[in-house]
């Protein structure tokens, strides 16, 4: 697991000391490892060769991957590891069936582990039925609830679970992971190409690996940045920076030419608009923090909170560009580009909504 050290550390300590809880709640963005850690936890608690101790010795938490329990879980044939997709099985009948089945001892493993994915999709009645089970669980049962929308989970459920918040991964963590995969697959890919893939994964390792798989499907053993841009239909961070510079310079003609240029090269304009909105959002937040008027410690904190995926040079440029926009212009630009991003999908000419935004936004600035 990468990027979720706080979760891994707590769970490994619990495994070492034999203090595993009966219910866990994993919440966070998609593709950050919630279900993966749930499966690893299920394997660790059921491993026949793992011996919990009173000390936190390395290895006391690792499943052996050799015993029958580990092999059954690895091969997906363990009857005592039950995975439920709450998006498809969200009614009270499914939870009642689970509640009735939990009474029986495990068929072969030490614990019955129930992984309920997208738990926020359960109905109110289903949550009430689940609550009763969480209040009085049998000793042989462990629940792992996973959700991307924690605000939809009732507080009564949350209070009966050990909650772990999963975070988006930084650009460096995702890039490092992609580099490792490419090396294992004996594919050479440039650092810039890996960073572009990582940037468009928006903090999710699963999304990043899917994009990398799409790129490697072309069976090219030496992949460049330009090839990644063409295959995925995405632009790199330099395109977003250039658009910001054109707006700062109030260059209507240059901005419209630029939009048509990237459209002509086959890039997804809706994805570009989304990336630019995110870039403007970072500018707006950094301005509220004080921008360049803060000390180094505060800047480091701001970077970690707002733009952990950007390099040092990119973050410095972001600060500089943000100071050239007024707060009113940034707010107006964000609203206009959100509107454009929604209109692109249904527009006769995909570039037209962005062209209208450019004319309207620069017109507003020129009249001030």
C-alpha positions as CSV (number, residue, x, y, z in Angstrom):
1,X,0.0,0.0,0.0
2,X,1.2,3.5,-0.8
3,X,0.2,6.9,0.5
4,X,-2.0,5.6,3.5
5,X,0.8,5.1,6.1
6,X,-1.4,6.4,8.9
7,X,-4.0,3.7,8.2
8,X,-1.4,0.9,7.7
9,X,0.5,1.8,10.9
10,X,-2.6,1.7,13.1
11,X,-3.9,-1.6,11.7
12,X,-0.5,-3.3,11.8
13,X,-0.2,-2.3,15.5
14,X,-3.6,-3.7,16.2
15,X,-2.7,-6.9,14.5
16,X,0.6,-7.2,16.3
17,X,-1.1,-6.8,19.7
18,X,-4.1,-8.9,18.8
19,X,-6.5,-6.0,19.4
20,X,-8.5,-6.1,16.2
21,X,-11.8,-4.3,16.3
22,X,-15.1,-5.8,15.3
23,X,-16.0,-3.0,12.9
24,X,-14.0,-0.6,10.7
25,X,-15.2,2.3,8.5
26,X,-12.9,3.3,5.6
27,X,-13.8,6.6,4.0
28,X,-12.1,8.6,1.3
29,X,-11.8,9.4,-2.4
30,X,-12.1,6.6,-5.0
31,X,-9.1,4.6,-5.9
32,X,-7.1,5.2,-2.7
33,X,-7.0,1.6,-1.5
34,X,-10.0,1.2,0.8
35,X,-11.1,-2.2,-0.5
36,X,-7.5,-3.4,-1.0
37,X,-6.7,-2.7,2.7
38,X,-9.9,-4.4,3.7
39,X,-8.9,-7.6,1.9
40,X,-5.4,-7.5,3.3
41,X,-6.9,-7.1,6.8
42,X,-9.2,-10.1,6.2
43,X,-6.2,-12.2,5.1
44,X,-4.0,-11.0,8.1
45,X,-6.6,-11.8,10.8
46,X,-7.2,-15.3,9.3
47,X,-3.5,-16.3,8.6
48,X,-2.8,-19.6,10.3
49,X,1.0,-18.8,10.7
50,X,0.7,-15.3,12.1
51,X,1.3,-15.1,15.8
52,X,0.3,-11.8,17.6
53,X,2.6,-10.8,20.4
54,X,2.7,-8.2,23.1
55,X,5.5,-6.3,21.2
56,X,5.4,-4.5,17.9
57,X,7.8,-6.8,16.1
58,X,8.2,-6.5,12.4
59,X,6.5,-9.5,10.7
60,X,3.9,-10.1,13.4
61,X,1.2,-8.5,11.2
62,X,2.2,-9.9,7.8
63,X,0.1,-12.8,6.4
64,X,2.3,-15.7,5.2
65,X,0.6,-16.2,1.9
66,X,1.4,-19.9,2.2
67,X,-1.2,-21.4,4.6
68,X,-4.5,-22.7,3.4
69,X,-6.4,-19.6,4.6
70,X,-4.1,-17.2,2.8
71,X,-4.3,-19.3,-0.4
72,X,-8.1,-19.4,-0.3
73,X,-8.4,-15.6,0.1
74,X,-5.7,-15.0,-2.6
75,X,-7.6,-17.2,-5.0
76,X,-11.0,-15.7,-4.2
77,X,-12.6,-19.0,-2.9
78,X,-12.8,-18.2,0.8
79,X,-16.4,-18.7,1.9
80,X,-15.9,-16.7,5.1
81,X,-14.8,-13.6,3.2
82,X,-18.0,-12.0,2.1
83,X,-17.9,-8.9,-0.1
84,X,-21.2,-7.0,-0.6
85,X,-21.7,-4.2,-3.1
86,X,-24.2,-1.9,-1.4
87,X,-24.9,-0.1,-4.6
88,X,-26.5,-3.2,-6.0
89,X,-27.7,-4.8,-2.7
90,X,-29.0,-1.8,-0.8
91,X,-32.3,-3.1,0.6
92,X,-33.3,-4.4,4.0
93,X,-33.7,-7.9,2.7
94,X,-30.0,-8.2,1.8
95,X,-29.0,-6.9,5.3
96,X,-31.4,-9.2,7.0
97,X,-29.9,-12.1,5.1
98,X,-26.4,-11.0,6.2
99,X,-27.6,-10.7,9.8
100,X,-29.0,-14.2,9.8
101,X,-25.9,-15.7,8.2
102,X,-23.5,-14.0,10.7
103,X,-24.9,-16.1,13.5
104,X,-23.2,-19.2,12.2
105,X,-19.6,-19.9,12.9
106,X,-17.0,-19.6,10.0
107,X,-16.9,-22.6,7.8
108,X,-13.1,-22.8,7.8
109,X,-11.4,-19.5,8.7
110,X,-11.0,-18.1,12.2
111,X,-13.1,-15.0,11.4
112,X,-16.0,-14.2,9.1
113,X,-15.1,-10.9,7.4
114,X,-17.8,-8.8,5.8
115,X,-16.7,-6.1,3.4
116,X,-19.5,-3.7,2.5
117,X,-18.4,-1.4,-0.4
118,X,-20.2,1.9,-1.0
119,X,-22.1,1.5,2.3
120,X,-23.6,5.0,1.9
121,X,-25.9,3.5,-0.7
122,X,-27.9,1.5,1.8
123,X,-31.5,2.5,2.5
124,X,-32.5,3.9,5.9
125,X,-34.2,0.6,6.8
126,X,-31.1,-1.3,5.8
127,X,-28.9,0.9,7.9
128,X,-31.2,0.3,10.9
129,X,-30.9,-3.5,10.4
130,X,-27.1,-3.2,10.1
131,X,-27.0,-1.1,13.2
132,X,-28.4,-3.9,15.3
133,X,-25.7,-6.3,14.1
134,X,-23.0,-3.8,14.8
135,X,-24.3,-3.2,18.3
136,X,-24.1,-6.9,19.2
137,X,-21.7,-8.6,16.9
138,X,-20.6,-12.2,17.4
139,X,-16.9,-12.7,18.3
140,X,-16.1,-14.5,15.0
141,X,-17.3,-11.5,12.8
142,X,-15.5,-8.5,11.6
143,X,-17.1,-5.7,9.5
144,X,-15.3,-3.4,7.1
145,X,-17.5,-0.7,5.7
146,X,-16.1,1.4,2.8
147,X,-17.5,4.6,1.4
148,X,-16.6,7.6,-0.8
149,X,-19.4,9.7,0.8
150,X,-19.1,9.6,4.5
151,X,-21.7,12.4,5.0
152,X,-24.4,10.0,3.9
153,X,-23.6,7.4,6.6
154,X,-25.7,7.8,9.8
155,X,-23.8,8.9,12.9
156,X,-25.2,5.9,14.7
157,X,-23.2,3.6,12.3
158,X,-20.1,5.8,12.4
159,X,-20.0,5.8,16.2
160,X,-19.8,2.0,16.3
161,X,-16.9,1.7,14.0
162,X,-13.2,2.6,14.1
163,X,-13.0,5.3,11.4
164,X,-10.1,5.7,9.0
165,X,-9.9,8.6,6.5
166,X,-8.0,7.8,3.3
167,X,-6.3,10.7,1.5
168,X,-5.6,11.4,-2.1
169,X,-2.1,10.5,-3.1
170,X,0.5,13.1,-3.9
171,X,2.0,13.5,-7.4
172,X,5.3,12.0,-6.2
173,X,3.7,8.9,-4.7
174,X,1.6,8.1,-7.8
175,X,4.6,8.8,-10.1
176,X,6.8,6.5,-8.1
177,X,4.2,3.7,-8.2
178,X,3.7,4.1,-12.0
179,X,7.5,4.1,-12.5
180,X,7.7,0.8,-10.6
181,X,4.9,-0.8,-12.7
182,X,6.5,0.4,-16.0
183,X,9.9,-1.1,-14.9
184,X,8.2,-4.4,-14.0
185,X,6.6,-4.5,-17.4
186,X,9.9,-3.5,-19.1
187,X,8.4,-0.4,-20.6
188,X,10.4,2.8,-20.8
189,X,8.3,5.9,-20.2
190,X,9.5,9.5,-19.7
191,X,9.2,11.2,-16.3
192,X,7.0,14.0,-17.8
193,X,4.6,11.4,-19.2
194,X,4.3,9.7,-15.9
195,X,3.7,13.0,-14.1
196,X,1.0,13.8,-16.7
197,X,-0.8,10.5,-16.0
198,X,-0.4,11.0,-12.3
199,X,-1.8,14.6,-12.5
200,X,-4.9,13.4,-14.4
201,X,-5.5,10.6,-11.9
202,X,-6.6,13.3,-9.4
203,X,-5.0,11.6,-6.4
204,X,-6.3,8.1,-7.1
205,X,-3.8,5.2,-7.6
206,X,-6.4,3.0,-9.3
207,X,-7.2,5.7,-11.9
208,X,-3.5,6.3,-12.5
209,X,-2.9,2.6,-13.1
210,X,-5.9,2.4,-15.4
211,X,-4.5,5.3,-17.5
212,X,-1.0,3.7,-17.5
213,X,-2.5,0.4,-18.7
214,X,-4.3,2.3,-21.5
215,X,-1.0,3.9,-22.6
216,X,1.0,0.6,-22.4
217,X,-1.7,-1.2,-24.5
218,X,-0.1,0.4,-27.6
219,X,2.9,-1.9,-27.0
220,X,5.4,0.9,-27.5
221,X,8.6,0.2,-25.4
222,X,9.6,3.9,-25.3
223,X,6.6,6.1,-24.5
224,X,6.9,9.9,-24.7
225,X,4.9,12.8,-23.3
226,X,3.5,13.6,-26.7
227,X,2.2,10.0,-27.1
228,X,0.5,10.1,-23.7
229,X,-1.2,13.4,-24.6
230,X,-2.4,12.0,-27.9
231,X,-3.6,8.6,-26.6
232,X,-5.5,9.9,-23.5
233,X,-6.6,13.2,-25.1
234,X,-5.3,15.2,-22.2
235,X,-3.1,18.2,-21.9
236,X,-0.2,18.6,-19.5
237,X,0.1,21.3,-16.9
238,X,1.9,23.6,-19.3
239,X,-1.4,24.1,-21.3
240,X,-3.2,25.3,-18.1
241,X,-0.3,27.6,-17.3
242,X,-0.4,29.1,-20.8
243,X,-4.1,29.7,-20.7
244,X,-3.7,31.5,-17.4
245,X,-0.9,33.7,-18.9
246,X,-3.2,34.6,-21.9
247,X,-6.0,35.6,-19.5
248,X,-3.6,37.7,-17.4
249,X,-2.4,39.4,-20.6
250,X,-6.0,39.9,-21.7
251,X,-5.1,38.4,-25.1
252,X,-8.5,37.4,-26.5
253,X,-7.1,36.5,-29.9
254,X,-4.2,34.4,-28.5
255,X,-6.6,32.6,-26.1
256,X,-9.1,31.7,-28.8
257,X,-6.3,30.5,-31.1
258,X,-4.9,28.4,-28.2
259,X,-8.3,26.7,-27.5
260,X,-8.8,25.9,-31.2
261,X,-5.2,24.6,-31.4
262,X,-5.7,22.0,-28.6
263,X,-9.2,21.1,-29.9
264,X,-7.6,20.5,-33.4
265,X,-5.0,18.3,-31.8
266,X,-7.8,16.0,-30.3
267,X,-7.6,17.0,-26.7
268,X,-10.7,16.6,-24.5
269,X,-11.9,20.2,-23.9
270,X,-14.2,19.2,-21.0
271,X,-11.1,17.7,-19.3
272,X,-9.1,20.8,-20.0
273,X,-11.8,23.0,-18.6
274,X,-11.9,20.8,-15.5
275,X,-8.1,21.1,-15.1
276,X,-8.2,24.8,-15.5
277,X,-11.1,25.2,-13.0
278,X,-9.0,23.3,-10.5
279,X,-6.0,25.5,-11.2
280,X,-8.0,28.7,-10.7
281,X,-9.4,27.2,-7.5
282,X,-5.8,26.8,-6.2
283,X,-5.1,30.4,-7.0
284,X,-8.2,31.6,-5.2
285,X,-7.4,29.6,-2.0
286,X,-3.7,30.7,-2.0
287,X,-4.8,34.4,-2.3
288,X,-6.9,33.9,0.8
289,X,-3.9,32.5,2.6
290,X,-1.9,35.6,1.8
291,X,-0.1,34.4,-1.4
292,X,3.6,35.3,-1.5
293,X,3.4,37.4,1.7
294,X,3.8,34.4,3.9
295,X,6.9,32.7,5.4
296,X,8.4,29.5,4.1
297,X,6.7,27.3,6.8
298,X,3.3,28.7,5.9
299,X,4.0,28.2,2.1
300,X,5.0,24.6,2.7
301,X,1.7,24.1,4.6
302,X,-0.3,25.7,1.9
303,X,1.4,23.6,-0.8
304,X,0.6,20.4,1.1
305,X,-3.1,21.4,1.6
306,X,-3.8,22.9,-1.8
307,X,-1.4,21.6,-4.4
308,X,0.6,18.6,-3.2
309,X,0.8,17.2,-6.7
310,X,2.7,20.3,-8.1
311,X,6.5,20.5,-8.4
312,X,8.3,23.4,-6.6
313,X,8.6,25.4,-9.8
314,X,4.9,24.9,-10.7
315,X,3.8,25.9,-7.2
316,X,6.0,29.1,-7.4
317,X,4.5,30.0,-10.8
318,X,1.0,29.3,-9.4
319,X,1.6,31.9,-6.6
320,X,3.0,34.4,-9.1
321,X,0.1,34.1,-11.5
322,X,-2.5,34.2,-8.6
323,X,-1.2,37.6,-7.6
324,X,-1.9,39.0,-11.1
325,X,-5.6,38.2,-10.8
326,X,-8.0,40.1,-8.5
327,X,-10.2,38.0,-6.2
328,X,-13.3,39.1,-8.1
329,X,-11.8,38.1,-11.4
330,X,-10.8,34.6,-10.1
331,X,-14.3,34.0,-8.7
332,X,-15.9,35.2,-11.9
333,X,-13.5,33.0,-14.0
334,X,-14.3,29.9,-11.9
335,X,-18.0,30.4,-12.3
336,X,-17.7,31.0,-16.1
337,X,-15.5,28.0,-16.7
338,X,-17.8,25.7,-14.6
339,X,-20.6,26.8,-16.9
340,X,-18.5,26.2,-20.0
341,X,-17.5,22.7,-18.8
342,X,-21.1,21.7,-18.4
343,X,-22.0,23.2,-21.8
344,X,-19.2,21.6,-23.8
345,X,-20.8,18.1,-23.8
346,X,-23.9,19.3,-25.6
347,X,-22.4,22.1,-27.7
348,X,-22.4,21.9,-31.5
349,X,-18.8,23.1,-31.5
350,X,-17.1,22.0,-28.3
351,X,-14.7,25.0,-28.3
352,X,-17.6,27.5,-28.5
353,X,-18.4,27.6,-24.7
354,X,-14.7,28.2,-23.9
355,X,-14.5,30.9,-26.6
356,X,-17.5,32.7,-25.1
357,X,-16.0,32.5,-21.6
358,X,-12.7,34.1,-22.9
359,X,-14.5,37.0,-24.6
360,X,-16.8,37.6,-21.6
361,X,-14.1,37.3,-19.0
362,X,-11.5,39.5,-20.7
363,X,-14.2,42.0,-21.6
364,X,-15.1,42.3,-17.9
365,X,-11.5,42.9,-17.0
366,X,-11.0,45.5,-19.8
367,X,-14.0,47.5,-18.6
368,X,-12.7,47.8,-15.1
